[in-house]
Each structure stands twice: as structure tokens, then as C-alpha cells.
Amino acid sequence: MALDRALIGHRSAPYQVDVERGQLAFFAKATGERNPVYLDESAARMAGHPAIPAPPTFAFTLSLNSPLTLEKLGADLTRILHGEQRFIHHETIYAGDRLELIDEVVDIYDRKGGALEFLVRRTRATNQHGALCVEATSTTVLRHD
């Protein structure tokens, strides 16, 4: 079933995510990150950071708590593929940050005569100081064959 194109421009209500040191270390290890700055508080401080920074691709995980889930948007989870992800980093995310996120459906389009449908969503994350940290854009492919 095709997604409703009227969803384009729809934004989620703001929601909060607390960034925890253990969560960052787990993500770094899971993605093969070996730089001690992402794993050890003292190494991070020696490198000039106030706390452990988030690895750059950590922003992908932020929208996992989104109220704009694929299911709520009408996607059949058994027919999806990860298409693409992009990040624009403005400020570093650190362990201990409380982020406010807003998700938006940016585009919905199809290819191959409707056999493939693309859902493009953007997540904006602002820290507790009001600074925009990251804009993460993800594309999900829905198969309709």
C-alpha cells in the first residue's frame, strides 16, 4: 500500500532523548570505532572535550524514539530497506546532553512504476542549551512488488 503523500511536511511533536555515556560507548564499539576519545572520559577531556563526544553516525539512532514511526506512517515493516542517511553536524553531541528532537516527512516519491517508494525524513536535534547539533536525513525504501 502506497504512503499518503499528504504526510509530506508533517512534523512530530518535540520529544526528548538523554545521551548516556554507556550508550555512546556501546554504539562506538558496535560500529568498530577504536578512537579512545569516543570510549574513555579521560581521553575525551585530554582531546579538549568536556565529556565523551558522540561518534558522527550516532545521530542515526536519535530518531529511533520518534513518534513518526514507519508503522504510524503506514509502512509495512516486512517490506522496507534502508536507503540512505546524511548528516549535517552543527555542534558536537556529548554524553550528558538532553536533546530535543523534531522529525519531519520531507518527501515521498516512487520509482519503477510504483514498485519502489521512497520515504525521506529529517530529524533536527537541539541540545539543552538551545544549540542545533545535527540535522539527520534518512531515506527508507518500501517495496511494493
MINUGU-387919 format. One record per atom (N, C-alpha, C): residue in one letter; atom name; x negated, z, y negated. Coordinates in steps of 0.02 Angstrom, whole numbers. Layout:
REM MINUGU-387919
 rest atom     c1     c3     c2
    a   CA      X      Z      Y
...
REM end
This chain:
REM MINUGU-387919
 rest atom     c1     c3     c2
    m    N    -42      0     59
    m   CA      0      0      0
    m    C    -44      0    -62
    a    N    -30    -44   -108
    a   CA    -69    -50   -169
    a    C    -58      9   -215
    l    N   -109     26   -253
    l   CA   -104     80   -302
    l    C    -63     56   -362
    d    N    -31    102   -393
    d   CA     10     88   -452
    d    C    -37     78   -512
    r    N    -37     19   -540
    r   CA    -80      3   -597
    r    C    -62     44   -659
    a    N     -3     74   -659
    a   CA     16    117   -715
    a    C    -27    180   -718
    l    N    -66    194   -665
    l   CA   -111    251   -665
    l    C   -171    241   -710
    i    N   -186    178   -729
    i   CA   -243    165   -772
    i    C   -233    202   -839
    g    N   -284    240   -857
    g   CA   -281    280   -918
    g    C   -257    351   -906
    h    N   -231    365   -846
    h   CA   -208    433   -830
    h    C   -267    481   -827
    r    N   -259    538   -860
    r   CA   -312    590   -861
    r    C   -287    653   -828
    s    N   -334    688   -796
    s   CA   -318    752   -767
    s    C   -316    805   -821
    a    N   -284    859   -805
    a   CA   -290    919   -848
    a    C   -362    944   -840
    p    N   -389    976   -891
    p   CA   -457   1004   -884
    p    C   -459   1054   -826
    y    N   -514   1054   -790
    y   CA   -524   1104   -737
    y    C   -596   1127   -739
    q    N   -608   1186   -711
    q   CA   -673   1220   -716
    q    C   -711   1217   -650
    v    N   -777   1210   -655
    v   CA   -821   1214   -598
    v    C   -881   1258   -618
    d    N   -894   1309   -578
    d   CA   -953   1351   -589
    d    C  -1010   1323   -547
    v    N  -1067   1313   -579
    v   CA  -1126   1286   -545
    v    C  -1168   1345   -521
    e    N  -1176   1349   -455
    e   CA  -1211   1405   -424
    e    C  -1280   1383   -398
    r    N  -1328   1428   -403
    r   CA  -1396   1413   -381
    r    C  -1399   1391   -308
    g    N  -1363   1427   -265
    g   CA  -1362   1408   -194
    g    C  -1333   1340   -182
    q    N  -1282   1323   -220
    q   CA  -1251   1258   -216
    q    C  -1301   1203   -234
    l    N  -1340   1214   -287
    l   CA  -1390   1165   -308
    l    C  -1445   1158   -256
    a    N  -1468   1213   -229
    a   CA  -1520   1211   -178
    a    C  -1496   1175   -115
    f    N  -1434   1188    -95
    f   CA  -1405   1155    -37
    f    C  -1402   1080    -48
    f    N  -1378   1060   -108
    f   CA  -1373    988   -124
    f    C  -1443    956   -124
    a    N  -1491    989   -155
    a   CA  -1559    962   -158
    a    C  -1587    952    -88
    k    N  -1579   1001    -45
    k   CA  -1605    995     23
    k    C  -1568    941     62
    a    N  -1502    937     54
    a   CA  -1462    887     89
    a    C  -1480    816     70
    t    N  -1503    807      8
    t   CA  -1521    740    -15
    t    C  -1595    726    -10
    g    N  -1633    772     20
    g   CA  -1704    761     31
    g    C  -1748    774    -30
    e    N  -1721    808    -79
    e   CA  -1760    824   -140
    e    C  -1813    875   -122
    r    N  -1876    860   -140
    r   CA  -1931    905   -124
    r    C  -1962    937   -186
    n    N  -1942    915   -244
    n   CA  -1971    943   -305
    n    C  -1950   1016   -311
    p    N  -1998   1062   -314
    p   CA  -1982   1133   -316
    p    C  -1941   1154   -378
    v    N  -1941   1114   -430
    v   CA  -1902   1128   -490
    v    C  -1827   1134   -472
    y    N  -1805   1096   -423
    y   CA  -1735   1096   -402
    y    C  -1719   1148   -349
    l    N  -1771   1184   -326
    l   CA  -1761   1230   -271
    l    C  -1781   1302   -287
    d    N  -1825   1311   -336
    d   CA  -1854   1377   -348
    d    C  -1849   1395   -422
    e    N  -1821   1453   -435
    e   CA  -1811   1476   -505
    e    C  -1877   1480   -544
    s    N  -1928   1507   -513
    s   CA  -1992   1514   -549
    s    C  -2023   1446   -564
    a    N  -2018   1399   -517
    a   CA  -2045   1332   -529
    a    C  -2006   1298   -586
    a    N  -1940   1309   -588
    a   CA  -1899   1280   -641
    a    C  -1920   1309   -709
    r    N  -1930   1374   -712
    r   CA  -1950   1406   -775
    r    C  -2020   1384   -797
    m    N  -2065   1377   -749
    m   CA  -2132   1353   -766
    m    C  -2131   1282   -794
    a    N  -2081   1244   -774
    a   CA  -2073   1175   -799
    a    C  -2035   1173   -865
    g    N  -2016   1232   -891
    g   CA  -1983   1234   -956
    g    C  -1907   1237   -954
    h    N  -1879   1246   -896
    h   CA  -1806   1250   -889
    h    C  -1784   1324   -893
    p    N  -1724   1337   -920
    p   CA  -1700   1406   -922
    p    C  -1674   1432   -855
    a    N  -1661   1385   -809
    a   CA  -1635   1402   -742
    a    C  -1647   1340   -699
    i    N  -1626   1343   -635
    i   CA  -1634   1285   -592
    i    C  -1589   1229   -617
    p    N  -1617   1169   -630
    p   CA  -1576   1113   -652
    p    C  -1543   1079   -592
    a    N  -1487   1047   -605
    a   CA  -1454   1008   -553
    a    C  -1491    942   -543
    p    N  -1501    922   -480
    p   CA  -1528    855   -469
    p    C  -1481    803   -501
    p    N  -1508    748   -524
    p   CA  -1467    699   -562
    p    C  -1403    676   -526
    t    N  -1407    665   -460
    t   CA  -1347    640   -425
    t    C  -1298    696   -407
    f    N  -1314    758   -422
    f   CA  -1268    814   -410
    f    C  -1201    802   -444
    a    N  -1202    765   -499
    a   CA  -1140    752   -537
    a    C  -1087    720   -493
    f    N  -1107    685   -440
    f   CA  -1059    654   -395
    f    C  -1012    706   -364
    t    N  -1039    766   -351
    t   CA   -999    818   -317
    t    C   -949    852   -363
    l    N   -958    845   -428
    l   CA   -916    882   -475
    l    C   -843    864   -469
    s    N   -828    801   -458
    s   CA   -757    781   -456
    s    C   -724    794   -388
    l    N   -761    824   -342
    l   CA   -730    840   -277
    l    C   -674    891   -284
    n    N   -674    929   -338
    n   CA   -621    978   -351
    n    C   -566    950   -397
    s    N   -568    886   -408
    s   CA   -522    855   -456
    s    C   -449    860   -436
    p    N   -406    870   -485
    p   CA   -334    865   -470
    p    C   -313    792   -459
    l    N   -354    744   -479
    l   CA   -339    673   -468
    l    C   -370    651   -401
    t    N   -347    681   -346
    t   CA   -374    663   -281
    t    C   -350    594   -261
    l    N   -387    564   -216
    l   CA   -368    497   -192
    l    C   -299    499   -160
    e    N   -284    552   -124
    e   CA   -217    559    -93
    e    C   -162    561   -145
    k    N   -172    600   -199
    k   CA   -121    605   -251
    k    C   -112    540   -288
    l    N   -165    499   -289
    l   CA   -160    434   -322
    l    C   -128    381   -276
    g    N   -116    400   -213
    g   CA    -82    355   -166
    g    C   -128    318   -119
    a    N   -191    338   -113
    a   CA   -238    303    -69
    a    C   -233    331      2
    d    N   -236    285     50
    d   CA   -238    303    121
    d    C   -311    320    137
    l    N   -326    383    150
    l   CA   -395    405    160
    l    C   -428    374    221
    t    N   -390    347    267
    t   CA   -420    316    326
    t    C   -443    245    311
    r    N   -430    221    251
    r   CA   -446    151    234
    r    C   -490    145    171
    i    N   -529    197    157
    i   CA   -570    194     96
    i    C   -644    187    112
    l    N   -679    158     64
    l   CA   -752    151     67
    l    C   -780    173      0
    h    N   -841    201      2
    h   CA   -875    218    -61
    h    C   -903    153    -89
    g    N   -886    137   -151
    g   CA   -908     75   -181
    g    C   -970     82   -223
    e    N   -967    125   -273
    e   CA  -1022    129   -321
    e    C  -1016    195   -358
    q    N  -1072    218   -385
    q   CA  -1072    275   -430
    q    C  -1125    264   -484
    r    N  -1109    287   -544
    r   CA  -1155    281   -601
    r    C  -1151    346   -641
    f    N  -1206    362   -673
    f   CA  -1209    423   -713
    f    C  -1239    409   -780
    i    N  -1211    438   -832
    i   CA  -1242    440   -897
    i    C  -1253    514   -912
    h    N  -1317    534   -912
    h   CA  -1335    603   -923
    h    C  -1348    615   -997
    h    N  -1314    666  -1024
    h   CA  -1323    684  -1094
    h    C  -1362    749  -1101
    e    N  -1343    799  -1062
    e   CA  -1376    865  -1061
    e    C  -1386    886   -989
    t    N  -1438    923   -976
    t   CA  -1451    946   -908
    t    C  -1400    999   -887
    i    N  -1378    995   -825
    i   CA  -1334   1045   -795
    i    C  -1379   1096   -761
    y    N  -1366   1160   -771
    y   CA  -1407   1214   -743
    y    C  -1365   1261   -700
    a    N  -1400   1294   -653
    a   CA  -1369   1348   -615
    a    C  -1344   1400   -666
    g    N  -1284   1423   -655
    g   CA  -1253   1471   -701
    g    C  -1207   1439   -751
    d    N  -1209   1374   -758
    d   CA  -1163   1340   -805
    d    C  -1091   1342   -779
    r    N  -1045   1346   -826
    r   CA   -974   1337   -810
    r    C   -955   1272   -845
    l    N   -936   1224   -804
    l   CA   -920   1158   -830
    l    C   -844   1148   -835
    e    N   -823   1115   -887
    e   CA   -754   1093   -893
    e    C   -754   1018   -881
    l    N   -712    997   -835
    l   CA   -710    926   -816
    l    C   -641    896   -831
    i    N   -643    833   -848
    i   CA   -582    793   -856
    i    C   -595    727   -821
    d    N   -549    708   -777
    d   CA   -555    645   -740
    d    C   -506    594   -769
    e    N   -524    531   -766
    e   CA   -481    478   -791
    e    C   -484    418   -744
    v    N   -427    388   -732
    v   CA   -425    324   -696
    v    C   -441    271   -747
    v    N   -498    237   -738
    v   CA   -522    188   -786
    v    C   -496    118   -771
    d    N   -491    102   -706
    d   CA   -470     34   -688
    d    C   -446     33   -616
    i    N   -402    -14   -602
    i   CA   -380    -30   -534
    i    C   -375   -106   -532
    y    N   -411   -136   -485
    y   CA   -408   -209   -479
    y    C   -418   -228   -406
    d    N   -401   -290   -389
    d   CA   -409   -311   -320
    d    C   -451   -374   -315
    r    N   -474   -387   -254
    r   CA   -513   -446   -236
    r    C   -489   -470   -168
    k    N   -510   -530   -151
    k   CA   -494   -560    -86
    k    C   -419   -561    -74
    g    N   -382   -584   -125
    g   CA   -309   -591   -118
    g    C   -273   -525   -105
    g    N   -301   -471   -129
    g   CA   -270   -405   -120
    g    C   -293   -368    -58
    a    N   -337   -398    -19
    a   CA   -362   -364     42
    a    C   -406   -305     24
    l    N   -439   -309    -35
    l   CA   -481   -254    -59
    l    C   -457   -233   -128
    e    N   -447   -169   -136
    e   CA   -426   -142   -201
    e    C   -478    -92   -224
    f    N   -494    -94   -288
    f   CA   -547    -53   -317
    f    C   -517     -3   -366
    l    N   -533     60   -356
    l   CA   -511    114   -400
    l    C   -572    141   -435
    v    N   -573    137   -502
    v   CA   -629    161   -541
    v    C   -607    223   -579
    r    N   -644    279   -568
    r   CA   -629    342   -601
    r    C   -690    367   -638
    r    N   -679    400   -695
    r   CA   -734    429   -734
    r    C   -721    504   -742
    t    N   -774    542   -732
    t   CA   -772    614   -742
    t    C   -819    632   -799
    r    N   -793    669   -847
    r   CA   -834    694   -903
    r    C   -841    769   -894
    a    N   -904    793   -895
    a   CA   -917    864   -885
    a    C   -950    893   -947
    t    N   -919    945   -975
    t   CA   -943    979  -1034
    t    C   -961   1051  -1014
    n    N  -1018   1075  -1039
    n   CA  -1038   1143  -1020
    n    C  -1004   1196  -1063
    q    N  -1020   1260  -1049
    q   CA   -989   1317  -1083
    q    C  -1007   1319  -1157
    h    N  -1055   1280  -1179
    h   CA  -1075   1278  -1250
    h    C  -1041   1220  -1286
    g    N   -998   1182  -1250
    g   CA   -964   1126  -1279
    g    C  -1003   1061  -1279
    a    N  -1062   1061  -1247
    a   CA  -1104   1000  -1245
    a    C  -1083    956  -1186
    l    N  -1075    892  -1200
    l   CA  -1062    844  -1147
    l    C  -1124    837  -1104
    c    N  -1119    851  -1040
    c   CA  -1176    849   -995
    c    C  -1182    781   -960
    v    N  -1127    758   -933
    v   CA  -1131    697   -893
    v    C  -1063    661   -894
    e    N  -1068    595   -890
    e   CA  -1011    552   -876
    e    C  -1026    518   -810
    a    N   -986    532   -760
    a   CA   -996    504   -693
    a    C   -940    455   -678
    t    N   -958    394   -659
    t   CA   -909    343   -643
    t    C   -916    327   -569
    s    N   -860    327   -534
    s   CA   -862    310   -463
    s    C   -810    257   -448
    t    N   -828    213   -402
    t   CA   -782    161   -380
    t    C   -769    171   -305
    t    N   -705    174   -288
    t   CA   -684    180   -219
    t    C   -649    115   -199
    v    N   -665     90   -140
    v   CA   -635     28   -115
    v    C   -582     47    -63
    l    N   -523     19    -71
    l   CA   -469     29    -23
    l    C   -458    -36     15
    r    N   -459    -32     81
    r   CA   -449    -91    123
    r    C   -374    -98    137
    h    N   -348   -158    126
    h   CA   -277   -173    140
    h    C   -275   -234    187
    d    N   -303   -228    246
    d   CA   -302   -286    292
    d    C   -255   -275    349
REM end
